[in-house]
Amino acid sequence: MITIETKIKNLLLIEPKIFEDSRGFFMESYNYNTFKELGIDNIFVQDNFSKSSKGVLRGLHFQKDEYAQTKLVYVLRGAVLDVTVDLRKNSETFGKYVAVELNEKNKKMLFIPKGFAHGFLTLEDDTEFVYKCDNFYNPKSEVGLIWNDLDLNIDWNLKKYNMKEEELIISEKDKKNITFKEYRRAK
């Protein structure tokens, strides 16, 4: 496996080794010892799986306080634009984001440490998305930032993916997420 640093410290893009032949391919998506050699020694305790239609936007979610989660995310089928926002208050990139395309062809994974909000936009129908978490989900600890926050100014690349804002499929819960300003005031 190869780790690629993003513009935000500790947020890593991971390229697994792929073994392909006429039968298809094989890859090891997770091995504790391999990840530990890369400097990632989290113990993952919960796996989540979602399947979504094209145009579904989920997030930007995070767990706060003792329920904060490190995540390892990847796509089994389809494609997403994965977005993470740095919420670590002492970070030089506080309030900055990274957007990266994860898909079944590139097989890349994203390692998201505690202290980040996370969301994704599905780019194809029947997209299957997996995220490993190092802490259990606690609904009372969940917080969400609104996807189109003016201060964060996230470029979801809608034009590139031939999508329109009014066509996005967003849950009622995510439509009520807080702004980045509200998050900072609550801290």
N, C-alpha and C positions, 0 to 999 in steps of 0.2 A: 504494500500500500504506500501511496505517496500523499503527504499532506501539503496543501497549498495555503499559504497565509492570505487572508483577505486584508482589506484596508483597515479592519478593526482587529486589534490584538485579541488573541485567543479564539477568534471565530475562524474555524478551519474548514476548507473544502478538502474532501478526501477522495482520492481516486483509487479504487480497489484494483488488485491484479485480476485480469480477466483471462481465462483460459478458453479459447475458442477452437472449434474444429468443425468438421462436417455435421456433427450431431447437434451442435448448438454451442452453448458456453457454460462455464462453471465459474463462480466467484464466491469467495468467503466474505459475507457481508459484515460479520462481526466475530472477533476472536479476542477475548480479554488480553491474552499475552501479546498479541500483535499490536493492539491499541496501546497497551502499557509501554511497549517499546517506542511508540510515537509520542509518549508523554501524556497519554489519556488513560487515567486509571480509575475512571468512574465505574461503579457497579450499577448496571441498569436493572431496575426492578419492575418496570411496567412497559409493555409494548402497546402502541395504539395503531389502529389501521382505519383509514377512511377511503371511501370510494365516492367520486364526485363527477358530475357532468362538467362539460366545458363552461367556463365563465363563473364557476363558484369561487367566491373569495371568502376565506376563513381567516379570522384574526383581526387584529394583532393581539395574541393572547400571551399571558404569563401568570405564573404563580408567585405570590409574594411571601416574604419572611421565611419561616422555617420550611415552607412547602415549595420553595423555589426549585426549579428543575433544570438540569442539564439535559439536552436532547441530542440525539443522533437521528437525522432525518434522511429519507431517500424515497425515490419513486420506484415502484415495481412495474407499473404499466402507465403509459401516458406521459404527461409532462406538467410541470408547475413552474411558476415564477415564485421562488421562495424569498421572503423578505424578513430580515431580522433588524431590530432596532436596539442599540446599546442603551441600556437603562442603568448602567453602573455609575453611580453619582460621582465617583472620583476618577472616572476614565476620561482621558483626553478626547475620546470620541463619543462622549455622552450626547445622546440625541441624534447621532448619525445612524445611517442604515446601510445595509448591503442587500442587493437583490441579485440572485443568481438563478439560472435555469437549471433545474434538475429534471432528468427525464430517463426513460427506460433505455435509451440508446447510449447516453454518456455514462450512466450508472454511477454518477458522482453522489457523494453523501455530504451533508453539512453537519459539522459538530458545533452545537450552540451551547455555550456555557451558561450557568446561572446568571441572571441579571440582564437578560435580553427578552424583548417582546418578539413574538414570532407569528407569521401568517403566510399564506400562500394563495395564489390565483391559479386555478386549473386551466391549462391551455388546450386540453383535449378531452373528449368525452371518455367516460369510464376510467378516469385517472385513479390509480390506486397508490396511496401514500402511506408510508410507515414511519412512526417515530418511536424511538426507544427513549425512555425517561429514567433518570436516576432517583426519582422521588415519586411517591404516589400522588395522584390527583386528589385535590381537596377543593370542592366547589366553593367553600367559604373564603378561600384564599385566591380564587381566580379573579384576574383583572384583565381588561381589554382596552387597547387604544384604538380609536377610530381610524379606519384604514386610509381615509382621505384627509388626515389632519394637515392643516395649512402650515404649521410650524415644521413638521417633519418633512413635508413636501416630497413624499415618496412618488417616484416615477414608476408606475405599474406597467409601463410600456404597452398601454392599450392599443395604440395605433399600430405598433409593430405586430401585435398578435390579432389584428383586425377585430377588435372588440370595442364596444361603446359602454360608457359608464352606466347608462340607463339599462343596459342588458345584463349587468352583473347580477349574480344570484348571491345575496347576502342575507344571513339569518336575521330575524328581528332582534335577537340578543346582540349580535355584532353591530347592528345599526345604532344601538344605544351605548356603544363603548365611549369611554371618556377621551377628552383631548389630551395632548401632551402637556399643555399648560395646567389642566386640572390634575394630572398626575404629579407634576412638579409641586403644585401647591399642597397636595396631600402628603408629600414626603416629609 
